[in-house]
Amino acid sequence: MKGKMIVCFSVLVFLLTTDLSAGIYSWTDENGVKQFSNTGPDQTAKDVEVHQEIKSADPAEGKNVRSDGGEWDDNAPKGNSIYDDLAREKELRKQKSEAERKQAAQEEWEQKIRAEKERLQGEIDRIQQLAVGPSLSIALKNARIKQFQDKLNTLEKSPEEYFGGKPN
C-alpha cells in the first residue's frame, strides 16, 4: 500500500513539474533567415522565441484549434505571431499550387490546339497530293480542302468554339 502511494505521488510530482505541451521555436539563423522548428536552435541563433503549438485541426468542422483550446481565426487581423507566419506560408503555397495548376492547364490547352492544327493541316496536305481521276474530281478535291480549311480557320479564330468550350 505504501509503495503504491509513493509511485502515485512520484507520478503526480512528475506531471506537475513537466511541461507536456510542445512548442514551436522561431529564430534568425547566422544568414539572417527566419527558421521554425519544434526543437530548439543552436547557440548561434538570434531572436529565439518559443510559441504555443497548434494542437489540432478539426477537418470535420473546418476549424483549427489552438493548444489553449481557442479557435484559430483565419480572418483575424494578422500580426507577428508564429501562427500568422504559418498561415501566410500556407496561403502562399496554396496560391503557388493554384498558379501551377492553371499554368499546366493552359499548356495542355495550347498543346491540344497545336495538335489539332497539325492534324487539320496534314489532312489538307494529304488531299492536295491526291491525283485527280474517275473517283476524285477537281471540284470534289477542292471541296474537301475547303472543308478542312474552314475547320482550321475556326480553330485559329476561336478554339473554344471549335472544341465546344475551354476545359477547366
N, CA, C and O of each residue as an XYZ file, in Angstrom:
672
protein
N       0.821     -1.188      0.000
C       0.000      0.000      0.000
C       0.867      1.255      0.000
O       0.622      2.199     -0.752
N       1.884      1.247      0.856
C       2.768      2.399      0.948
C       3.540      2.595     -0.362
O       3.787      3.729     -0.772
N       3.920      1.490     -1.019
C       4.640      1.557     -2.290
C       3.780      2.171     -3.394
O       4.282      2.935     -4.219
N       2.494      1.843     -3.413
C       1.571      2.410     -4.408
C       1.427      3.905     -4.214
O       1.373      4.660     -5.185
N       1.365      4.337     -2.961
C       1.221      5.770     -2.680
C       2.481      6.524     -3.117
O       2.387      7.640     -3.628
N       3.634      5.934     -2.922
C       4.883      6.577     -3.330
C       4.934      6.705     -4.857
O       5.334      7.744     -5.382
N       4.529      5.648     -5.562
C       4.518      5.682     -7.017
C       3.523      6.735     -7.506
O       3.848      7.516     -8.399
N       2.316      6.767     -6.935
C       1.305      7.762     -7.337
C       1.796      9.181     -7.076
O       1.631     10.077     -7.904
N       2.412      9.367     -5.890
C       2.934     10.683     -5.552
C       4.057     11.087     -6.513
O       4.124     12.244     -6.929
N       4.928     10.155     -6.867
C       6.023     10.437     -7.799
C       5.483     10.823     -9.179
O       5.966     11.764     -9.809
N       4.473     10.077     -9.633
C       3.876     10.385    -10.934
C       3.231     11.767    -10.898
O       3.366     12.537    -11.849
N       2.533     12.087     -9.814
C       1.884     13.391     -9.687
C       2.910     14.516     -9.699
O       2.699     15.530    -10.364
N       3.997     14.360     -8.989
C       5.061     15.374     -8.965
C       5.671     15.525    -10.357
O       5.921     16.638    -10.819
N       5.907     14.397    -11.015
C       6.469     14.432    -12.367
C       5.550     15.196    -13.319
O       6.007     16.050    -14.080
N       4.250     14.885    -13.271
C       3.297     15.556    -14.167
C       3.195     17.046    -13.882
O       3.055     17.841    -14.811
N       3.264     17.435    -12.628
C       3.153     18.848    -12.283
C       4.403     19.644    -12.643
O       4.324     20.845    -12.899
N       5.549     18.983    -12.662
C       6.795     19.707    -12.938
C       7.236     19.614    -14.383
O       8.181     20.295    -14.781
N       6.572     18.784    -15.181
C       6.961     18.600    -16.578
C       6.023     19.384    -17.484
O       4.803     19.327    -17.334
N       6.599     20.105    -18.411
C       5.799     20.818    -19.411
C       5.453     19.833    -20.518
O       6.310     19.482    -21.329
N       4.205     19.388    -20.557
C       3.787     18.392    -21.528
C       3.403     19.009    -22.871
O       3.264     18.298    -23.866
N       3.237     20.300    -22.899
C       2.847     20.922    -24.169
C       4.074     21.203    -25.003
O       5.083     21.699    -24.502
N       3.979     20.884    -26.277
C       5.090     21.140    -27.192
C       5.060     22.590    -27.628
O       4.020     23.245    -27.565
N       6.187     23.081    -28.063
C       6.262     24.446    -28.535
C       6.906     24.513    -29.893
O       7.554     23.566    -30.338
N       6.722     25.641    -30.549
C       7.386     25.897    -31.819
C       8.398     26.992    -31.566
O       8.077     28.033    -30.994
N       9.609     26.751    -31.993
C      10.678     27.716    -31.834
C      10.835     28.504    -33.130
O      10.751     27.951    -34.227
N      11.061     29.784    -32.981
C      11.403     30.593    -34.155
C      12.649     31.392    -33.803
O      12.807     31.854    -32.674
N      13.523     31.546    -34.774
C      14.762     32.270    -34.558
C      15.332     32.718    -35.889
O      14.899     32.268    -36.950
N      16.292     33.596    -35.819
C      17.006     34.058    -37.004
C      18.374     33.400    -37.003
O      19.127     33.523    -36.037
N      18.698     32.694    -38.095
C      19.981     31.995    -38.135
C      21.108     32.948    -38.531
O      20.887     34.143    -38.727
N      22.327     32.395    -38.646
C      23.503     33.228    -38.941
C      23.439     33.906    -40.306
O      24.156     34.879    -40.539
N      22.594     33.413    -41.214
C      22.430     34.025    -42.541
C      21.294     35.035    -42.579
O      20.998     35.595    -43.634
N      20.655     35.273    -41.443
C      19.557     36.226    -41.388
C      18.224     35.652    -41.830
O      17.283     36.404    -42.080
N      18.125     34.317    -41.933
C      16.901     33.662    -42.376
C      16.092     33.236    -41.167
O      16.630     32.638    -40.235
N      14.792     33.541    -41.176
C      13.924     33.149    -40.069
C      13.628     31.660    -40.181
O      13.206     31.183    -41.235
N      13.850     30.925    -39.091
C      13.679     29.476    -39.059
C      12.583     29.110    -38.061
O      12.343     29.832    -37.094
N      11.918     27.970    -38.312
C      10.895     27.445    -37.415
C      11.181     25.970    -37.179
O      11.586     25.258    -38.098
N      10.969     25.506    -35.940
C      11.201     24.102    -35.648
C      10.499     23.741    -34.347
O      10.155     24.616    -33.553
N      10.287     22.442    -34.134
C       9.740     22.005    -32.857
C      10.854     21.637    -31.876
O      10.582     21.229    -30.747
N      12.109     21.784    -32.313
C      13.255     21.609    -31.431
C      14.012     22.927    -31.380
O      13.970     23.713    -32.327
N      14.685     23.160    -30.301
C      15.377     24.427    -30.116
C      16.553     24.625    -31.059
O      17.096     23.649    -31.577
N      16.956     25.866    -31.291
C      18.083     26.157    -32.185
C      19.419     25.976    -31.471
O      19.469     25.741    -30.264
N      20.499     26.092    -32.241
C      21.833     26.021    -31.640
C      22.187     27.384    -31.032
O      21.368     28.303    -31.028
N      23.403     27.499    -30.524
C      23.803     28.706    -29.798
C      24.011     29.928    -30.695
O      24.037     31.049    -30.185
N      24.159     29.754    -32.011
C      24.408     30.895    -32.895
C      23.123     31.622    -33.280
O      23.179     32.651    -33.953
N      21.981     31.111    -32.872
C      20.695     31.697    -33.265
C      20.454     33.017    -32.537
O      20.895     33.218    -31.405
N      19.736     33.914    -33.229
C      19.381     35.211    -32.652
C      17.867     35.302    -32.571
O      17.166     34.620    -33.319
N      17.358     36.127    -31.683
C      15.925     36.401    -31.548
C      15.117     35.112    -31.369
O      14.114     34.915    -32.055
N      15.538     34.241    -30.461
C      14.840     32.967    -30.233
C      13.535     33.236    -29.500
O      13.512     33.943    -28.492
N      12.444     32.664    -30.015
C      11.137     32.758    -29.375
C      10.527     31.365    -29.316
O      10.761     30.545    -30.205
N       9.747     31.093    -28.275
C       9.020     29.830    -28.154
C       7.534     30.178    -28.189
O       7.068     31.042    -27.446
N       6.793     29.487    -29.071
C       5.371     29.753    -29.255
C       4.573     28.500    -28.949
O       5.054     27.383    -29.142
N       3.352     28.692    -28.472
C       2.452     27.557    -28.280
C       2.189     26.930    -29.632
O       1.980     27.633    -30.621
N       2.200     25.621    -29.677
C       1.992     24.909    -30.929
C       0.500     24.710    -31.160
O      -0.263     24.535    -30.210
N       0.081     24.738    -32.438
C      -1.304     24.433    -32.766
C      -1.524     22.967    -32.441
O      -0.785     22.101    -32.909
N      -2.557     22.687    -31.626
C      -2.766     21.332    -31.162
C      -3.346     20.445    -32.245
O      -2.850     19.340    -32.464
N      -4.379     20.899    -32.924
C      -5.004     20.033    -33.912
C      -5.836     20.860    -34.859
O      -6.150     22.023    -34.606
N      -6.176     20.231    -35.940
C      -7.118     20.816    -36.881
C      -8.306     19.888    -36.920
O      -8.137     18.671    -37.004
N      -9.499     20.431    -36.861
C     -10.709     19.622    -36.911
C     -11.288     19.733    -38.308
O     -12.063     20.652    -38.574
N     -10.929     18.805    -39.231
C     -11.396     18.916    -40.600
C     -12.900     18.786    -40.723
O     -13.487     19.296    -41.677
N     -13.544     18.101    -39.762
C     -14.995     17.949    -39.843
C     -15.681     19.297    -39.719
O     -16.693     19.545    -40.374
N     -15.135     20.168    -38.880
C     -15.733     21.483    -38.705
C     -15.007     22.552    -39.503
O     -15.473     23.689    -39.580
N     -13.878     22.206    -40.096
C     -13.103     23.182    -40.849
C     -12.462     24.223    -39.957
O     -12.200     25.340    -40.402
N     -12.200     23.873    -38.689
C     -11.646     24.835    -37.742
C     -10.286     24.364    -37.260
O     -10.058     23.163    -37.117
N      -9.395     25.286    -37.015
C      -8.119     24.977    -36.391
C      -8.255     25.293    -34.912
O      -8.790     26.341    -34.550
N      -7.776     24.398    -34.053
C      -7.900     24.580    -32.623
C      -6.519     24.854    -32.055
O      -5.574     24.108    -32.310
N      -6.407     25.934    -31.279
C      -5.131     26.250    -30.641
C      -4.939     25.356    -29.435
O      -5.896     24.776    -28.920
N      -3.712     25.247    -28.991
C      -3.435     24.387    -27.849
C      -4.071     24.913    -26.572
O      -4.250     24.152    -25.621
N      -4.418     26.204    -26.528
C      -5.091     26.719    -25.337
C      -6.603     26.514    -25.404
O      -7.337     26.990    -24.538
N      -7.069     25.800    -26.441
C      -8.491     25.491    -26.558
C      -9.256     26.483    -27.409
O     -10.388     26.205    -27.805
N      -8.666     27.637    -27.701
C      -9.346     28.629    -28.527
C      -9.335     28.233    -29.989
O      -8.593     27.341    -30.401
N     -10.157     28.901    -30.757
C     -10.228     28.602    -32.187
C      -9.334     29.562    -32.954
O      -9.309     30.758    -32.666
N      -8.603     29.043    -33.928
C      -7.741     29.857    -34.778
C      -8.594     30.490    -35.850
O      -9.218     29.785    -36.645
N      -8.631     31.801    -35.885
C      -9.464     32.521    -36.848
C      -8.603     32.959    -38.018
O      -7.740     33.822    -37.862
N      -8.831     32.358    -39.223
C      -8.054     32.709    -40.405
C      -8.340     34.127    -40.882
O      -7.559     34.685    -41.654
N      -9.444     34.717    -40.437
C      -9.812     36.065    -40.868
C      -9.403     37.131    -39.860
O      -9.676     38.314    -40.062
N      -8.759     36.724    -38.791
C      -8.349     37.690    -37.776
C      -7.237     38.577    -38.327
O      -6.497     38.164    -39.219
N      -7.117     39.807    -37.795
C      -6.025     40.677    -38.249
C      -4.686     39.994    -38.023
O      -4.475     39.334    -37.006
N      -3.795     40.159    -38.972
C      -2.507     39.474    -38.916
C      -1.496     40.305    -38.132
O      -1.423     41.526    -38.267
N      -0.722     39.604    -37.310
C       0.322     40.257    -36.538
C       1.649     39.593    -36.813
O       1.925     39.178    -37.939
N       2.461     39.492    -35.798
C       3.773     38.894    -35.976
C       3.910     37.584    -35.213
O       5.019     37.228    -34.815
N       2.829     36.864    -35.000
C       2.940     35.609    -34.272
C       3.353     34.490    -35.215
O       3.314     34.634    -36.437
N       3.742     33.391    -34.627
C       4.127     32.216    -35.406
C       2.944     31.722    -36.225
O       3.119     31.221    -37.336
N       1.732     31.865    -35.675
C       0.532     31.423    -36.382
C       0.329     32.236    -37.660
O      -0.050     31.699    -38.700
N       0.587     33.524    -37.562
C       0.450     34.387    -38.742
C       1.459     34.005    -39.810
O       1.131     33.961    -40.996
N       2.697     33.726    -39.388
C       3.731     33.313    -40.341
C       3.345     32.000    -41.018
O       3.489     31.853    -42.232
N       2.857     31.054    -40.230
C       2.450     29.764    -40.788
C       1.247     29.912    -41.708
O       1.177     29.262    -42.751
N       0.290     30.771    -41.324
C      -0.893     30.982    -42.160
C      -0.502     31.640    -43.483
O      -1.017     31.269    -44.537
N       0.411     32.617    -43.429
C       0.873     33.252    -44.667
C       1.600     32.254    -45.557
O       1.408     32.235    -46.773
N       2.438     31.426    -44.939
C       3.172     30.412    -45.710
C       2.200     29.423    -46.355
O       2.381     29.032    -47.508
N       1.184     29.025    -45.618
C       0.169     28.103    -46.153
C      -0.575     28.746    -47.323
O      -0.816     28.096    -48.340
N      -0.933     30.000    -47.182
C      -1.650     30.709    -48.260
C      -0.764     30.874    -49.492
O      -1.239     30.733    -50.619
N       0.515     31.170    -49.287
C       1.435     31.291    -50.417
C       1.592     29.964    -51.158
O       1.617     29.933    -52.388
N       1.698     28.857    -50.395
C       1.777     27.537    -51.029
C       0.511     27.236    -51.818
O       0.574     26.675    -52.912
N      -0.633     27.608    -51.264
C      -1.915     27.377    -51.932
C      -1.986     28.191    -53.219
O      -2.410     27.677    -54.254
N      -1.573     29.459    -53.162
C      -1.582     30.305    -54.358
C      -0.612     29.776    -55.407
O      -0.932     29.759    -56.596
N       0.562     29.347    -54.979
C       1.549     28.815    -55.912
C       1.029     27.540    -56.570
O       1.189     27.339    -57.774
N       0.412     26.690    -55.771
C      -0.143     25.445    -56.300
C      -1.250     25.732    -57.312
O      -1.319     25.086    -58.358
N      -2.105     26.689    -57.007
C      -3.192     27.060    -57.924
C      -2.628     27.654    -59.206
O      -3.113     27.352    -60.296
N      -1.608     28.498    -59.084
C      -0.984     29.090    -60.270
C      -0.328     28.009    -61.132
O      -0.416     28.047    -62.360
N       0.330     27.044    -60.480
C       0.955     25.946    -61.228
C      -0.098     25.102    -61.938
O       0.109     24.676    -63.074
N      -1.231     24.859    -61.269
C      -2.315     24.079    -61.873
C      -2.885     24.812    -63.085
O      -3.139     24.201    -64.124
N      -3.085     26.127    -62.949
C      -3.602     26.913    -64.076
C      -2.607     26.935    -65.228
O      -3.001     26.832    -66.390
N      -1.318     27.069    -64.914
C      -0.285     27.079    -65.944
C      -0.263     25.752    -66.686
O      -0.162     25.728    -67.913
N      -0.358     24.645    -65.948
C      -0.361     23.321    -66.573
C      -1.593     23.139    -67.455
O      -1.498     22.582    -68.549
N      -2.750     23.609    -66.981
C      -3.978     23.506    -67.775
C      -3.868     24.343    -69.047
O      -4.317     23.914    -70.110
N      -3.270     25.542    -68.947
C      -3.095     26.403    -70.118
C      -2.156     25.751    -71.127
O      -2.420     25.778    -72.329
N      -1.063     25.166    -70.644
C      -0.119     24.488    -71.539
C      -0.770     23.289    -72.221
O      -0.535     23.037    -73.403
N      -1.589     22.550    -71.473
C      -2.295     21.407    -72.038
C      -3.286     21.864    -73.121
O      -3.416     21.222    -74.164
N      -3.976     22.972    -72.861
C      -4.923     23.546    -73.827
C      -4.201     23.958    -75.108
O      -4.649     23.653    -76.214
N      -3.077     24.654    -74.942
C      -2.308     25.096    -76.107
C      -1.759     23.906    -76.896
O      -1.708     23.950    -78.125
N      -1.352     22.852    -76.202
C      -0.866     21.649    -76.878
C      -1.992     20.986    -77.667
O      -1.767     20.504    -78.777
N      -3.182     20.958    -77.114
C      -4.344     20.381    -77.801
C      -4.642     21.151    -79.086
O      -4.936     20.558    -80.123
N      -4.562     22.486    -79.003
C      -4.805     23.339    -80.182
C      -3.739     23.082    -81.245
O      -4.054     22.920    -82.424
N      -2.455     23.045    -80.813
C      -1.364     22.786    -81.769
C      -1.529     21.436    -82.455
O      -1.354     21.328    -83.668
N      -1.862     20.414    -81.687
C      -2.023     19.073    -82.244
C      -3.165     19.035    -83.258
O      -3.046     18.400    -84.306
N      -4.258     19.707    -82.951
C      -5.398     19.713    -83.882
C      -5.071     20.506    -85.145
O      -5.480     20.121    -86.240
N      -4.336     21.614    -85.002
C      -3.914     22.380    -86.185
C      -3.031     21.513    -87.082
O      -3.197     21.500    -88.301
N      -2.103     20.798    -86.476
C      -1.219     19.919    -87.258
C      -2.019     18.823    -87.962
O      -1.739     18.486    -89.112
N      -3.010     18.273    -87.271
C      -3.838     17.224    -87.874
C      -4.619     17.767    -89.071
O      -4.648     17.144    -90.132
N      -5.254     18.933    -88.897
C      -6.033     19.520    -89.992
C      -5.133     19.881    -91.174
O      -5.486     19.626    -92.325
N      -3.969     20.475    -90.889
C      -3.047     20.836    -91.964
C      -2.548     19.582    -92.675
O      -2.369     19.592    -93.893
N      -2.325     18.516    -91.937
C      -1.915     17.247    -92.534
C      -2.983     16.697    -93.476
O      -2.663     16.163    -94.538
N      -4.251     16.828    -93.087
C      -5.348     16.385    -93.953
C      -5.390     17.215    -95.236
O      -5.589     16.677    -96.326
N      -5.201     18.533    -95.098
C      -5.197     19.409    -96.280
C      -4.058     19.008    -97.213
O      -4.254     18.885    -98.422
N      -2.862     18.804    -96.647
C      -1.697     18.408    -97.450
C      -1.933     17.059    -98.135
O      -1.571     16.879    -99.298
N      -2.540     16.116    -97.415
C      -2.802     14.783    -97.972
C      -3.765     14.870    -99.155
O      -3.553     14.228   -100.184
N      -4.831     15.671    -99.002
C      -5.830     15.797   -100.082
C      -5.208     16.488   -101.297
O      -5.493     16.127   -102.439
N      -4.356     17.486   -101.040
C      -3.721     18.195   -102.161
C      -2.833     17.264   -102.984
O      -2.656     17.487   -104.181
N      -2.284     16.245   -102.375
C      -1.407     15.313   -103.085
C      -2.168     14.219   -103.843
O      -1.579     13.490   -104.641
N      -3.474     14.107   -103.592
C      -4.255     13.080   -104.295
C      -4.355     13.416   -105.779
O      -4.478     14.576   -106.173
N      -4.298     12.390   -106.563
C      -4.391     12.572   -108.019
C      -5.869     12.651   -108.429
O      -6.721     11.941   -107.894
N      -6.139     13.533   -109.387
C      -7.487     13.661   -109.923
C      -7.708     12.496   -110.890
O      -6.842     12.170   -111.701
N      -8.885     11.879   -110.785
C      -9.194     10.745   -111.659
C     -10.694     10.491   -111.661
O     -11.479     11.362   -111.288
N     -11.086      9.306   -112.080
C     -12.508      8.996   -112.180
C     -13.228      9.053   -110.828
O     -14.407      9.406   -110.777
N     -12.528      8.708   -109.718
C     -13.189      8.722   -108.402
C     -13.010     10.042   -107.662
O     -13.646     10.247   -106.628
N     -12.161     10.945   -108.158
C     -11.920     12.230   -107.489
C     -11.780     13.326   -108.528
O     -10.794     13.400   -109.262
N     -12.797     14.174   -108.567
C     -12.743     15.300   -109.496
C     -12.047     16.472   -108.816
O     -11.847     16.471   -107.602
N     -11.684     17.464   -109.607
C     -11.061     18.682   -109.068
C     -12.024     19.387   -108.123
O     -11.617     19.886   -107.074
N     -13.290     19.428   -108.490
C     -14.293     20.093   -107.651
C     -14.422     19.396   -106.293
O     -14.487     20.062   -105.260
N     -14.459     18.057   -106.292
C     -14.566     17.299   -105.039
C     -13.305     17.492   -104.188
O     -13.390     17.650   -102.970
N     -12.139     17.479   -104.835
C     -10.874     17.683   -104.138
C     -10.861     19.064   -103.482
O     -10.503     19.186   -102.311
N     -11.247     20.102   -104.225
C     -11.285     21.469   -103.688
C     -12.321     21.609   -102.573
O     -12.099     22.348   -101.614
N     -13.452     20.906   -102.692
C     -14.488     20.964   -101.662
C     -13.963     20.360   -100.347
O     -14.216     20.908    -99.274
N     -13.242     19.245   -100.423
C     -12.679     18.613    -99.222
C     -11.607     19.505    -98.587
O     -11.539     19.644    -97.366
N     -10.785     20.097    -99.428
C      -9.753     21.010    -98.914
C     -10.409     22.193    -98.210
O      -9.980     22.603    -97.131
N     -11.471     22.746    -98.843
C     -12.183     23.888    -98.252
C     -12.805     23.501    -96.913
O     -12.805     24.293    -95.971
N     -13.333     22.289    -96.832
C     -13.937     21.807    -95.593
C     -12.906     21.812    -94.450
O     -13.195     22.300    -93.357
N     -11.728     21.280    -94.701
C     -10.687     21.257    -93.671
C     -10.118     22.654    -93.423
O      -9.755     22.976    -92.292
N     -10.034     23.490    -94.465
C      -9.541     24.857    -94.284
C     -10.511     25.660    -93.420
O     -10.078     26.463    -92.593
N     -11.823     25.453    -93.602
C     -12.813     26.135    -92.760
C     -12.664     25.714    -91.295
O     -12.750     26.551    -90.397
N     -12.444     24.429    -91.055
C     -12.227     23.947    -89.681
C     -10.963     24.577    -89.086
O     -10.945     24.987    -87.926
N      -9.915     24.645    -89.899
C      -8.665     25.247    -89.435
C      -8.856     26.723    -89.109
O      -8.336     27.210    -88.105
N      -9.593     27.431    -89.946
C      -9.874     28.855    -89.692
C     -10.669     29.031    -88.400
O     -10.384     29.933    -87.613
N     -11.666     28.170    -88.182
C     -12.461     28.245    -86.951
C     -11.575     27.981    -85.740
O     -11.677     28.675    -84.729
N     -10.712     26.987    -85.840
C      -9.799     26.663    -84.743
C      -8.882     27.832    -84.425
O      -8.667     28.151    -83.256
N      -8.341     28.474    -85.453
C      -7.436     29.615    -85.224
C      -8.188     30.826    -84.673
O      -7.660     31.564    -83.842
N      -9.415     31.026    -85.136
C     -10.210     32.182    -84.701
C     -10.733     31.988    -83.275
O     -10.636     32.892    -82.446
N     -11.282     30.818    -82.998
C     -11.896     30.577    -81.690
C     -11.774     29.104    -81.303
O     -12.654     28.306    -81.627
N     -10.695     28.738    -80.617
C     -10.530     27.351    -80.184
C     -11.681     26.869    -79.288
O     -12.089     25.709    -79.359
N     -12.200     27.777    -78.441
C     -13.309     27.409    -77.559
C     -14.525     26.982    -78.374
O     -15.190     26.001    -78.040
N     -14.811     27.716    -79.438
C     -15.941     27.370    -80.296
C     -15.670     26.050    -81.017
O     -16.562     25.209    -81.123
N     -14.465     25.867    -81.504
C     -14.103     24.657    -82.242
C     -14.263     23.406    -81.366
O     -14.832     22.402    -81.796
N     -13.749     23.486    -80.125
C     -13.783     22.332    -79.228
C     -15.047     22.275    -78.369
O     -15.244     21.324    -77.613
N     -15.897     23.288    -78.485
C     -17.128     23.280    -77.696
C     -16.910     23.748    -76.268
O     -17.600     23.290    -75.358
N     -15.980     24.637    -76.060
C     -15.711     25.183    -74.721
C     -14.302     24.872    -74.271
O     -13.694     23.894    -74.704
N     -13.789     25.723    -73.390
C     -12.439     25.544    -72.868
C     -12.514     24.680    -71.612
O     -13.369     24.909    -70.757
N     -11.636     23.699    -71.494
C     -11.673     22.865    -70.277
C     -11.260     23.671    -69.062
O     -10.571     24.684    -69.184
N     -11.691     23.213    -67.868
C     -11.383     23.932    -66.610
C      -9.983     23.716    -66.222
O      -9.539     24.236    -65.199
